[in-house]
């Protein structure tokens, strides 16, 4: 029995389809947020009069997002936290005005209804 001198190429040419260039990251993978963006967001939260409740909530969300990102190999949870907090900060004056106006807030709206479901 003779042994071929060159490896068999099932698909012709110099490479098989499995040897074609494969990227470990999808092309649409978002870049990680800059550390300065997170620090700036935390400074803004600390400067708000709600800092006593918002900073611990942010830190808890941030820790959970980092843990989820480690397990899922996706930065989506981190981007969600970075996107949600500025929305909370920017909507705070409207919430303050609503509450100061003496409006009934007993039928409040869930933040997920306003910002969309967080995954």
Secondary structure as the mmCIF struct_conf table of DSSP 4:
data_model
#
loop_
_struct_conf.conf_type_id
_struct_conf.id
_struct_conf.beg_label_comp_id
_struct_conf.beg_label_asym_id
_struct_conf.beg_label_seq_id
_struct_conf.end_label_comp_id
_struct_conf.end_label_asym_id
_struct_conf.end_label_seq_id
HELX_LH_PP_P HELX_LH_PP_P1 UNK A 2 UNK A 4
BEND BEND1 UNK A 5 UNK A 6
TURN_TY1_P TURN_TY1_P1 UNK A 10 UNK A 11
BEND BEND2 UNK A 12 UNK A 14
HELX_RH_3T_P HELX_RH_3T_P1 UNK A 17 UNK A 19
BEND BEND3 UNK A 20 UNK A 20
BEND BEND4 UNK A 24 UNK A 25
TURN_TY1_P TURN_TY1_P2 UNK A 27 UNK A 28
HELX_LH_PP_P HELX_LH_PP_P2 UNK A 29 UNK A 34
HELX_RH_AL_P HELX_RH_AL_P1 UNK A 35 UNK A 47
BEND BEND5 UNK A 48 UNK A 48
TURN_TY1_P TURN_TY1_P3 UNK A 49 UNK A 50
HELX_RH_AL_P HELX_RH_AL_P2 UNK A 51 UNK A 72
TURN_TY1_P TURN_TY1_P4 UNK A 73 UNK A 73
BEND BEND6 UNK A 75 UNK A 75
HELX_RH_AL_P HELX_RH_AL_P3 UNK A 76 UNK A 100
TURN_TY1_P TURN_TY1_P5 UNK A 101 UNK A 102
TURN_TY1_P TURN_TY1_P6 UNK A 106 UNK A 107
HELX_RH_AL_P HELX_RH_AL_P4 UNK A 111 UNK A 115
#
